[in-house]
Amino acid sequence: PGSQPGARPANKASCTPPESRLLSCNRAQVPTAGGVGKGRYHWLMKAENCPGLWLPGASWLEVAERLGRGAAALLPVGAACKQHGPHLPMHSDWLQAEWLARALVERAPVVCWPTLSYGHYPAFTEYPGSISLSVGTFTALVGEILDGIRAAGAERCLVLNTGISTIPPLRQAIRSASGFAAM
């Protein structure tokens, strides 16, 4: 009663780990969704109550166990260096991909690979700081990553894409990757 749609019941344990469960990044100041943080990335969390798993903070044994139980792999794609006008940061797509991936890790049995932050964004190369890979380079990069994900034992892979110009090369890479079907 009175709760938001999709809200967790009060008695269900949250899969957001306590501060002590975060691994530090050598105490360096690193970017986080809210600006410069305290030397921590959210994907380094080790959370036992999540149905999903952030791959960078996991051991290979944890990854193998989750994939062996049928968890889908998740590959987020979001530009970290692409203009979004004078009012938004260059990594807006990356932030969206990270946020959406986090939501999936909290709700679904997925193993989330690190967000692929470079892609094919040819319409933005005239803006300082914007980087675009060629179609061939981006397709090959994604294809090799998907082949590696398949070799790790994933039977299914979800590609979470926050771009538009990346759609055709991603479809091409998925079609050519070993054992995954494009949607």
Salt bridges, closest charged atoms under 4 A:
GLU19 OE2 - ARG40 NH1 3.24
GLU48 OE2 - ARG21 NH2 2.64
GLU62 OE1 - LYS46 NZ 2.69
GLU65 OE1 - ARG66 NE 3.91
GLU65 OE2 - ARG69 NE 3.05
ASP93 OD2 - LYS82 NZ 2.63
ASP93 OD1 - HIS84 NE2 2.90
GLU98 OE1 - HIS42 NE2 3.05
GLU106 OE2 - ARG102 NE 2.72
GLU106 OE1 - ARG107 NH1 3.73
